[in-house]
Amino acid sequence: MAEWLNAAVSKTVSRFFGTGVRIPLFPQQLGKIMKTIFALLFVSIFTFSQTENWILVSSEKGKSIYLNSVGLNIYQEGDIFLWVQEVYNDPLSMEEVEQKIFKVKSYFMISRELQKYSLVEVIYYDEDNNVIKSYRYNRDYDDPQFKYSSPIIKNTDMAKIFVKCEELIKQIKD
């Protein structure tokens, strides 16, 4: 159908503008373009339709720490990107945030090789699970020494999160 329509348009155009003028109505790569569009659409729908799966990492000192295990199956090597959720028994107070904080979700980028990490995004929630404030930190550095701002130190919350990530990735891999 596209070829017939393209030929008809070309004949009409050549009547008005002379012979030799060909204006393609449909690119010859239309099939590839459509396949690419549908593939991207499918991947984005699949990615956004996945539900969260919060796994307990630690529960001590008045807070519980969870990590979202959805998507960890794609991290076999290299960096890990994951959401971590901290739920507090007693609300936090911060100078930058006017209301009491009952829950914090943080998005981290972790280098498995360097055992370092950076905070990418943080979201603060009130008692009713409403967003109070959020911050996004851009990391455009190519050098891994600057890309990751903090080392993973033993016996810290981040060390526990890292160990749990490694366990989950290993389970998925096996």
PEGI-V639717 format. One line per field, one symbol per residue. ss: DSSP state (H for helix, E for strand, C for the rest). phi: phi as a letter, one per 40 degrees, with the letter a starting at -180 (. if undefined). psi: psi as a letter, one per 30 degrees, with the letter a starting at -180 (. if undefined). A space follows every 10 residues. Layout:
ss: ???
phi: ???
psi: ???
This chain:
ss: CHHHHHHHHH HHHHHHHCCC CCCCCCCCCH HHHHHHHHHH HHHHHHHHHC CCCEEEEEEE CCEEEEEECC CHHHCCCCEE EEEEEEEEEE EEEECCEEEE EEEEEEEEEE ECCCCEEEEE EEEEECCCCC EEEEEECCCC CCCHHHHCCE ECCCCCHHHH HHHHHHHHHH HHHC
phi: .ccccccccc ccccccbgcg cbbccbcccd cccccccccc cccccccccc ccbcbcbaaa fgabbbbccc gcccbcagcb bacbbbbbcb ccbbccbccc bbabbbbbbb ccccfbabcc abbbbcccgc ccaabbbcbb cccdcbcbcb cccdgbdccc ccccdccccc cccc
psi: eeeeeeeeee eeefeegllf kkjkeklfge eeeeeeeeee eeeeeeeffk lkjkkkekjl hglkklkjfk ffffielblk klkkkkkkek llkkefkelk kfkkkkkljk jeefhllkke kkkklafggk kellkkkkjg kfjfffejfk ljkkgleeee eeeeeeeeee eee.
